[in-house]
Structure formats: structure tokens, C-alpha cells
Amino acid sequence: MATTATELTATKLWGGSTAVITGAAGGLGAGFAEVAASFGMSVVLIDVDADGLAGVVDRIVATGGRARAVVVDVRDFDQMQALADEVAATDPPIGLLVNNAGIEHVGLLWEEPPSAWHRVIDVNLHGVYHGVRAFVPHLVAGSRDSVVLNISSIGGLTTGGYHATYSVTKHAVLAMSEALADGLKDVGAPVRVAVALPGPINTRIYSVANTEAGEDSALGARLGSLRNMLGGDGMDPHEAAAMMLDQVAAGAFAVTTHPDWLERFGLQRSERIAQMSREPAKFTC
Ligand SMILES: NC(=O)c1ccc[n+]([C@@H]2O[C@H](COP(=O)([O-])OP(=O)(O)OC[C@H]3O[C@@H](n4cnc5c(N)ncnc54)[C@H](O)[C@@H]3O)[C@@H](O)[C@H]2O)c1
């Protein structure tokens, strides 16, 4: 297979280093793991799904890559800290950390079970924070330049009545990434930050959503159409990961699978904030 110019850039940037990827047992995380391995990185795959992890590791090793799986729940800071210390001590220097693990819950904010709110916030927001808190001190003290890639979403720029909790976490991941980049720049650390704001990707995210007890089955039809939308229009996860890692390797802060969506929803968001700031008395949501 021909090597592209971008592959050469990413290989030059990251080859020989370690990539740590959360939520790597399937979907976009598995895509990131496979693409990182193709750049010559040793990949540490983190997930709660041991079988899924084993399948991805087998695929990477079968194509000559280096990968190992670790069953860790990103909600558990102690597990994340222990893993970060172990990787820093035993693996090649970390070149890339991808805080990717994430889940959805569909429903109206005042109706969803409080356990669903807490679970989504724990995985999507605290999970990313745990990755940052556990690994970034090692990156700051590390012997090579590195990149932290946090996975937000186009949903980090929009809001939707049935995606409230998810939107809250994805807006927060964008804010966290900006603040992290500011802080690392302030101290002159050799660590760059990027944030992914992908559009639809063909993964299981809606197939495993809404698992809480006592769910309202009226949401079934809505979930069904969201699954069909991803199945029909969602980008292939491997292609999505390759596209976004190319943009990260080229130095971008905000990366996406759908540049036209990023521009459209970004401008809508900034115009909405401008309107509520310019004429607060006239602004209605
Ligand atoms: N699929 C999309 O259209 C889309 C769009 C924008 C952003 N995203 C984001 O991409 C990321 C990956 O999602 P996906 O679409 O690949 O979904 P997915 O359900 O296919 O994969 C998510 C992975 O995270 C793992 N995971 C869940 N909870 C975990 C935990 N507590 N600890 C460790 N691992 C855990 C799951 O086991 C799974 O392997 C998420 O952050 C999601 O919000 C997805």
C-alpha cells in the first residue's frame, strides 16, 4: 500500500511512541487504535469491554502492530492513575493520549433517571478529566513532545432537548480542552492539546444508550431512528479516526469528520452568544 504524505507526517511525529486510547474496544476508539498502530506507535487500549479489547488487539497484532489491552473504567480515578504510572514506567514515551470513551443517553432532562445523568457525566466528563489528571503530569515531565486529543462532538457546539446531558458533557470537554491548552502554554510544557468535534460516525453509541432501569419505552422510536441515521449516514470509524489524526498531526486544535458542519454549527453558536450578549433583553432561546 502506498504511503501518503500525511502518513509520513504522523509517522514522523509519533512513530516509536506510545498511544493511550480510552474507549478503544469498538467504534471510534478502535479506529484511533488501528490508525495509531499504523503510524508505528505502541498502543495501550483502555476499555471496560474485555472481549471487545481482545478483538481489536488481535487485529492490530495480526497486521504487524504493537498493542496491549487494559480493562480500566475511566470513571475510576485510582485505576487511571495506576495505569498512567505503569505506562510511564514501562512503555515507550507517550506521544498521544486520546480521551475518547463516551456514552449517550436520550431523553428529556426532567424525565431521565438521575442515574442516567450521573452515568453520562461520569464517563464523558469525569472520564476525560481523569485521563488528563492521571496522564498529563507524565507528559509534562516527559522526554518528548506529545498531544492530548479529547473527544467532544458537534454536540459540543449545539444543544438539543433530547440530548441535554450529552450536550452538557461535550460543551464541557471543549471548555476543558481550551483551558488545558491555555495552562500548558502558560507553563511552556511540550504538550499540545486538540479537541475532536466529529459529526455522525457509524458506531454502537445509540445501540448501547438508555440502559437505565425504569426507562420510558416511548423513547424507543427516537432511539431507533438515531441508530438508523448512524447506520445509514455515519462515517466509517476507521476513516473518521484517520481523518482526524491527520488534522491533529498537521497541528490543528479543533478537528472533525465534517468540516462543513463544524463551520456551520460553530458560527451558529457564536452568533447565538453574540445575540444574547448584544441585546439580552430581546434574546429568546
Ligand atoms: N458515533 C458518533 O456519531 C459520535 C459523534 C461525535 C462524537 N462521538 C464521540 O466519540 C466517542 C466514542 O464513541 P463511539 O461513537 O465510538 O461509541 P461506542 O459506543 O461505539 O464506543 C464507546 C466505547 O467506550 C467504552 N466505554 C464506555 N464506558 C466506559 C468506561 N466507563 N470506561 C472505559 N470505556 C468505556 C465502550 O465500552 C465502547 O467501547 C464518544 O466520546 C462519543 O461521544 C461519537
The ligand as an SDF file (V2000), in Angstrom:
LIG
                    3D

 44 48  0  0  0  0  0  0  0  0999 V2000
  -20.7120    7.9740   16.9420 N   0  0  0  0  0  0  0  0  0  0  0  0
  -20.8690    9.2800   16.7150 C   0  0  0  0  0  0  0  0  0  0  0  0
  -21.6410    9.6870   15.8140 O   0  0  0  0  0  0  0  0  0  0  0  0
  -20.1050   10.2880   17.5150 C   0  0  0  0  0  0  0  0  0  0  0  0
  -20.1620   11.6290   17.1280 C   0  0  0  0  0  0  0  0  0  0  0  0
  -19.4650   12.5780   17.8750 C   0  0  0  0  0  0  0  0  0  0  0  0
  -18.7100   12.1920   18.9560 C   0  0  0  0  0  0  0  0  0  0  0  0
  -18.6720   10.8700   19.3200 N   0  0  0  0  0  0  0  0  0  0  0  0
  -17.8610   10.5170   20.4870 C   0  0  0  0  0  0  0  0  0  0  0  0
  -16.9320    9.5130   20.1350 O   0  0  0  0  0  0  0  0  0  0  0  0
  -16.5540    8.7960   21.3130 C   0  0  0  0  0  0  0  0  0  0  0  0
  -16.6080    7.3010   21.0350 C   0  0  0  0  0  0  0  0  0  0  0  0
  -17.9600    6.9360   20.8540 O   0  0  0  0  0  0  0  0  0  0  0  0
  -18.4260    5.8540   19.7590 P   0  0  0  0  0  0  0  0  0  0  0  0
  -19.4000    6.5100   18.8750 O   0  0  0  0  0  0  0  0  0  0  0  0
  -17.2610    5.1510   19.1880 O   0  0  0  0  0  0  0  0  0  0  0  0
  -19.2800    4.8780   20.7040 O   0  0  0  0  0  0  0  0  0  0  0  0
  -19.1270    3.3240   21.0140 P   0  0  0  0  0  0  0  0  0  0  0  0
  -20.2650    3.0090   21.9410 O   0  0  0  0  0  0  0  0  0  0  0  0
  -19.0140    2.5510   19.7510 O   0  0  0  0  0  0  0  0  0  0  0  0
  -17.7290    3.2360   21.7760 O   0  0  0  0  0  0  0  0  0  0  0  0
  -17.5520    3.7460   23.0600 C   0  0  0  0  0  0  0  0  0  0  0  0
  -16.5520    2.8750   23.8000 C   0  0  0  0  0  0  0  0  0  0  0  0
  -16.3620    3.4330   25.1140 O   0  0  0  0  0  0  0  0  0  0  0  0
  -16.3480    2.3470   26.0430 C   0  0  0  0  0  0  0  0  0  0  0  0
  -16.7240    2.8040   27.3780 N   0  0  0  0  0  0  0  0  0  0  0  0
  -17.9590    3.1650   27.8230 C   0  0  0  0  0  0  0  0  0  0  0  0
  -17.9050    3.4520   29.1240 N   0  0  0  0  0  0  0  0  0  0  0  0
  -16.6160    3.3020   29.5180 C   0  0  0  0  0  0  0  0  0  0  0  0
  -15.9460    3.4550   30.7560 C   0  0  0  0  0  0  0  0  0  0  0  0
  -16.6100    3.8250   31.8510 N   0  0  0  0  0  0  0  0  0  0  0  0
  -14.6180    3.2230   30.8140 N   0  0  0  0  0  0  0  0  0  0  0  0
  -13.9360    2.8250   29.6900 C   0  0  0  0  0  0  0  0  0  0  0  0
  -14.5300    2.6480   28.4970 N   0  0  0  0  0  0  0  0  0  0  0  0
  -15.8500    2.8860   28.4160 C   0  0  0  0  0  0  0  0  0  0  0  0
  -17.3540    1.3530   25.4730 C   0  0  0  0  0  0  0  0  0  0  0  0
  -17.1760    0.0670   26.0340 O   0  0  0  0  0  0  0  0  0  0  0  0
  -17.0490    1.4370   23.9870 C   0  0  0  0  0  0  0  0  0  0  0  0
  -16.0440    0.5210   23.6030 O   0  0  0  0  0  0  0  0  0  0  0  0
  -17.5160    9.2590   22.4160 C   0  0  0  0  0  0  0  0  0  0  0  0
  -16.8740   10.2150   23.2390 O   0  0  0  0  0  0  0  0  0  0  0  0
  -18.6440    9.9050   21.6330 C   0  0  0  0  0  0  0  0  0  0  0  0
  -19.3410   10.8640   22.3900 O   0  0  0  0  0  0  0  0  0  0  0  0
  -19.3340    9.9120   18.6250 C   0  0  0  0  0  0  0  0  0  0  0  0
  1  2  1  0
  2  3  2  0
  2  4  1  0
  4  5  1  0
  4 44  2  0
  5  6  2  0
  6  7  1  0
  7  8  2  0
  8  9  1  0
  8 44  1  0
  9 10  1  0
  9 42  1  0
 10 11  1  0
 11 12  1  0
 11 40  1  0
 12 13  1  0
 13 14  1  0
 14 15  2  0
 14 16  1  0
 14 17  1  0
 17 18  1  0
 18 19  2  0
 18 20  1  0
 18 21  1  0
 21 22  1  0
 22 23  1  0
 23 24  1  0
 23 38  1  0
 24 25  1  0
 25 26  1  0
 25 36  1  0
 26 27  1  0
 26 35  1  0
 27 28  2  0
 28 29  1  0
 29 30  1  0
 29 35  2  0
 30 31  1  0
 30 32  2  0
 32 33  1  0
 33 34  2  0
 34 35  1  0
 36 37  1  0
 36 38  1  0
 38 39  1  0
 40 41  1  0
 40 42  1  0
 42 43  1  0
M  CHG  2   8   1  16  -1
M  END
$$$$
